[in-house]
Structure formats: C-alpha cells, structure tokens
Amino acid sequence: MTGFSLYIGEEDKRIAQTWCHLEEFLAEGESPIVLTPGAAMSQEKFFFEAVLQACQSLGRRALLLSPYLQKIPLGLPRTIKHFNYLPLWRQLPHTSALVYHGGIRACAQALQNGVSQLRMPLAYEQFANANRVKRFGVGYFLDLRAFTAVLLVDKLHDLTASELIRVSCQKIAENFGNEGVINKTCDLIAAMSNVRIVAL
C-alpha cells in the first residue's frame, strides 16, 4: 500500500464556532463514537435510532453528524451531541469508533487515524471495502436487515474494547502516511512496467 491522497479543503474556516462547541463536549468525558450515515442515505432516522440505542445500552458517548434535523431523534441526552457538519479529519483523532455507510473517503480517514469502523454498506464499492476492513481486522459490517440495536451492542463493544482490534488499527495507521503518495504510486507502477512516469 502506497497511501491515500486525501484532499483537505477550506473546511476549517466555516466551522470555527462549531469546533468550540465540540471541544467543550470532548472535554466532558471519554472519546465518543461518531455516527454519520452519508449524504445520500434515506434511512437516516432508522440508522441513528438503532445506533443511539446501542450506545446508551453500552454507556457510550456519541456524536451525530447530519444536516437533516428531521432525521435526528428528539430529546437527546447530554451524552449524545448533534452537529450539522464536522470535517472527519478534525474529529477522528478524538473518536473511539466510526459508524457509517462505508464511503471511501471516510474509510481512508478512519484508517489513517487508527479508528475502528462499523459499516452498513448500501451500494457501489462499499461492500468490497467492507470486506477489506474486516479482513484487516479493524472493523465489522452489518447489512441493512441486520442493523439492529441488539447486534450493534455486540459489535460496538468489540470495537471499543478489543485490544486485538486496537493494535490492528494502530498498525494500519502507522503505514498509512499520505505524504508523497502520488510519487510513490508512480514509482511502483514504473518499477512494475519498466516505464518512467513523471507525476504532474
């Protein structure tokens, strides 16, 4: 693996105030589980209700990330915080596990930060990536029909308590540097094909 070329844009400029609120929440207790179903998911309310029930059963704090207020359960306890938006690359270093649909960018950022993952793949490459994450020993996946609070309790407990998963996440993160990724990739391709490639 040569790495993953991650683009970090101008996100910080528009979340300065939000970040202050997040820091207050983070200072109140243990690292939260982050829940983000993805922009295209239509079952968000079902997703949040199932995971929140599991988090409360485990006594875990959680962050909900979604711009759709109508999908957020009412009456959230103090241990659960909702934000319309947060860039994952800022939040993941303070996260105990990531629960999401399995998009490639979120996956790469979780791997880079050594964060365990629970995925609910819905389409496209998400199923193949879910299998890879499980094979790496850094997470699990549940399909839509199995995404229940009962099964989530079991999976989330493992993701936040297993020393084996923690070590696997750390090993992946240590080998996931994104500096010079394009040049490394070009060099590898060139070495395999005996052709000199120059990155633009």
Buried (B, 14 or more C-beta within 10 A) or exposed (E): EBBBEEEEEEEEEEBEEBBEEBEEBBEEEEBBBBBBBBEEBEBBBBBBBBBBBBBBBBEBBBBBBBEBEEBBEEEBEEBBBBBEEBBBBBBBEBBBBBBBBBBEEBBBBBBBBBBBBBBBBBEEEBBEBBEEBBEBBBBBBBEEEEBEBEBBBEBBBBBBEBEEBBEBBEBBBEEBEBEBBEEBBBBEEEEEEEEEEEEE
